[in-house]
Amino acid sequence: MAQETNFQFTIREYRPSDQHVVMLRDGILEHVYPAFFKAMSHPDHVGVALSISMAGYVLGGSSYFQALLFGSVWAGLIYYCCHEIYEGYMMRRLSTDMADIQATYLENPDNGFWVAEADVNGQSKAVGMVAVMGKRGGEEGERFDDCNGGAVGGGSEFAQDAGDGSHGEMTHMVVLFPWRRKSLGSQLMRKALDFCKEQGYARLVVDVSSPQSAAISLYQKFGFVQITSHSNTHANRWFSKLARINVMRMEKLI
């Protein structure tokens, strides 16, 4: 059932006709630049960039151009690593749960997928989405880190749930840029939490990469706490090291 809000947002279940408007690509690749700038500002990368630039300056016979060129090559390498990590995550999601949203989310009562619409000049426009995948009866299954989508089996490092071990995993949360800071993220979060309560899940968990500062703040606002962190993005290990991206699992007890 559609949910009306004071901001003229409507949050409703995904429909097959939404396939062309699902904003997964933009929601994932937008993290490349924040990840790149965060990595480049790390003292180790700053030192390497300066050293490489100085080498270019000396080898080029006091050439400022060659110093800039050498430094740019290093920056380009870091950007490439960040892009490959998020691009890899997106491609994995598109080939797994997002390959058939109807079967994965709509035909499975344990899962849910919702699209947020806004009234733009009298027409409805998709501006956000959220998806939850349920895990029943202590099911381990696979989870995806939100950095590049590598599958990791749920393990004993996570707290055991009460009852039958059921919990929800928020697999997607996207709000298009022009519609941020308008409480839509909070409304989508409440939708996910309400669904988990209706399903009887003991907790809601989400994996988030360290450059997603706005998402992390939103989760903390709703009482999510970090329960584990790792740097395994399942990309080439050197890409992961150079990008300096951590993947955090956060959870909220319901």
C-alpha positions in Angstrom: 0.0 0.0 0.0 1.4 3.4 -0.9 2.5 5.7 1.9 1.9 9.4 1.5 4.2 11.9 3.2 4.2 15.6 4.0 6.9 16.2 1.3 4.7 14.8 -1.5 6.7 11.6 -1.6 5.0 8.3 -2.2 6.7 5.1 -1.1 5.2 2.1 -2.8 6.2 -1.5 -3.8 8.3 -1.9 -6.9 6.4 -2.7 -10.1 7.8 -4.4 -13.2 7.4 -1.2 -15.1 10.0 0.4 -12.8 12.9 -1.6 -14.3 14.0 1.3 -16.5 14.1 3.8 -13.6 15.8 1.8 -10.9 18.8 4.1 -10.0 21.3 1.5 -8.8 24.1 2.6 -11.1 24.0 6.3 -10.1 23.5 5.3 -6.4 26.7 3.2 -6.4 29.1 5.0 -8.8 28.6 8.3 -7.0 30.8 7.0 -4.2 33.8 6.8 -6.5 34.8 10.5 -6.2 34.4 10.6 -2.4 36.4 7.4 -2.1 39.1 8.9 -4.4 39.4 12.2 -2.5 39.5 10.4 0.8 42.2 8.0 -0.4 44.3 10.8 -1.9 44.1 12.8 1.3 45.7 10.0 3.3 49.2 11.0 4.5 50.7 7.9 2.9 49.3 8.8 -0.5 50.2 12.4 -0.1 53.8 11.4 0.6 53.9 9.1 -2.4 52.4 11.7 -4.7 55.0 14.3 -3.6 57.8 11.8 -4.0 56.7 10.8 -7.5 56.3 14.4 -8.5 59.8 15.2 -7.2 61.2 12.3 -9.2 59.5 13.5 -12.3 60.8 17.0 -11.7 64.4 15.7 -11.3 64.2 13.2 -14.2 62.7 15.9 -16.4 65.6 18.3 -15.9 63.7 20.6 -13.5 60.5 20.2 -15.5 57.4 21.3 -13.7 55.3 19.7 -16.4 56.9 16.3 -15.8 56.5 16.7 -12.1 52.8 17.3 -12.7 52.6 14.4 -15.1 54.1 11.9 -12.7 51.8 13.1 -9.9 48.8 12.8 -12.2 49.7 9.2 -13.1 49.7 8.3 -9.4 46.3 10.1 -8.8 44.9 8.3 -11.9 45.9 5.0 -10.5 44.1 5.7 -7.2 41.0 6.8 -9.1 41.1 3.7 -11.2 41.2 1.5 -8.1 38.3 3.2 -6.5 36.3 3.1 -9.7 37.0 -0.6 -10.3 35.8 -1.5 -6.7 32.5 0.2 -7.1 32.0 -0.8 -10.7 32.7 -4.4 -9.7 30.1 -4.1 -6.9 27.5 -2.8 -9.3 28.1 -5.5 -11.9 27.8 -8.2 -9.3 24.5 -6.8 -8.0 23.1 -6.5 -11.5 23.9 -10.1 -12.1 22.5 -11.4 -8.8 19.5 -10.1 -6.9 18.9 -7.2 -9.3 18.9 -9.5 -12.3 15.3 -10.5 -11.5 13.7 -8.2 -9.0 10.3 -9.7 -9.5 11.5 -13.2 -8.5 14.0 -12.1 -5.8 12.0 -9.6 -3.9 8.3 -9.5 -5.0 7.6 -13.2 -5.1 9.4 -14.0 -1.9 7.4 -12.8 1.1 10.6 -12.6 3.2 11.9 -9.8 1.0 10.7 -6.3 0.1 11.5 -3.7 -2.5 10.1 -0.2 -2.6 10.4 2.8 -4.8 9.9 6.4 -3.7 8.2 8.9 -6.0 7.9 12.6 -6.0 5.4 14.9 -7.7 7.4 16.9 -10.2 5.3 19.4 -12.3 2.3 17.1 -11.9 4.1 13.9 -12.9 5.4 11.2 -10.7 9.2 10.7 -10.8 11.2 7.9 -9.1 13.7 9.5 -6.7 14.7 6.8 -4.3 14.5 3.1 -3.4 15.1 0.7 -0.6 15.3 -3.1 -0.5 15.3 -5.6 2.3 16.2 -9.3 2.1 15.1 -11.6 4.9 17.1 -14.4 6.5 15.0 -17.0 8.2 15.7 -19.6 10.8 19.4 -19.0 11.3 20.0 -19.1 7.5 23.6 -18.1 6.8 23.4 -17.6 3.0 25.5 -14.9 1.5 25.9 -11.2 2.2 27.4 -8.5 0.0 29.8 -5.9 1.3 28.7 -2.5 0.1 32.1 -1.8 -1.3 32.3 -4.0 -4.3 29.8 -6.8 -3.8 31.9 -9.7 -2.9 29.8 -12.5 -1.4 30.8 -13.5 2.2 29.0 -16.2 4.1 27.3 -15.0 7.3 29.4 -16.3 10.2 29.7 -16.6 13.9 31.2 -13.1 14.2 27.7 -11.7 14.3 25.5 -11.9 17.3 22.9 -14.7 17.3 19.3 -13.6 17.0 16.6 -14.4 19.4 13.9 -16.9 18.5 14.4 -18.6 15.2 17.3 -16.4 14.2 15.4 -14.3 11.6 16.8 -11.0 10.6 16.6 -8.5 7.7 19.4 -7.3 5.5 19.1 -3.9 3.8 20.6 -4.6 0.4 19.9 -1.2 -1.3 19.2 2.3 -0.2 19.3 5.1 -2.8 18.1 8.7 -2.8 18.8 10.7 -5.9 21.0 13.8 -5.2 18.4 16.6 -5.8 16.0 14.9 -3.2 18.4 14.6 -0.4 18.1 16.5 2.9 14.3 16.4 2.5 13.8 13.5 5.0 13.3 11.0 2.2 16.2 8.8 3.4 14.6 8.7 6.9 11.2 7.8 5.4 12.8 4.9 3.4 14.6 3.7 6.5 11.3 3.7 8.5 9.7 1.7 5.7 12.5 -0.9 5.9 12.2 -1.1 9.7 8.4 -1.3 9.6 8.7 -4.2 7.2 11.2 -6.0 9.5 8.9 -5.6 12.4 6.0 -7.0 10.4 8.1 -10.0 9.5 9.2 -10.6 13.0 12.9 -10.0 12.3 15.1 -9.5 15.4 17.4 -7.0 13.7 18.2 -5.2 10.5 21.8 -5.2 9.2 23.5 -3.2 6.5 27.0 -3.2 4.9 28.3 0.3 4.1 31.7 1.5 2.8 33.7 4.1 4.7 33.3 6.9 2.1 29.5 6.8 2.5 29.5 9.4 5.3 26.0 10.6 4.8 24.6 7.0 4.9 26.6 6.2 8.0 25.2 9.3 9.7 21.7 8.3 8.8 22.1 4.8 10.1 23.6 6.1 13.4 20.6 8.5 13.7 18.3 5.5 13.6 20.4 3.6 16.3 22.5 1.4 14.1 25.9 0.5 15.6 29.0 -0.9 13.9 29.6 -4.5 14.8 32.5 -5.4 12.5 34.8 -3.8 9.8 37.1 -5.2 7.2 39.0 -4.1 4.1 38.2 -7.1 1.9 36.4 -5.7 -1.0 36.9 -8.8 -3.2 38.6 -6.7 -5.8 42.3 -7.2 -6.6 43.9 -6.9 -3.2 46.2 -4.2 -4.4 43.2 -2.1 -5.5 41.7 -2.5 -2.1 44.9 -1.5 -0.3 45.4 1.6 -2.5 41.8 2.7 -2.3 41.9 2.4 1.5 38.2 1.6 1.7 36.8 -0.2 4.8 33.5 -2.1 4.8 31.5 -1.7 7.9 28.6 -3.9 9.0 26.1 -2.0 11.1 23.0 -3.4 12.8 19.9 -2.2 14.7 18.0 -4.5 17.1 14.3 -4.3 16.6 
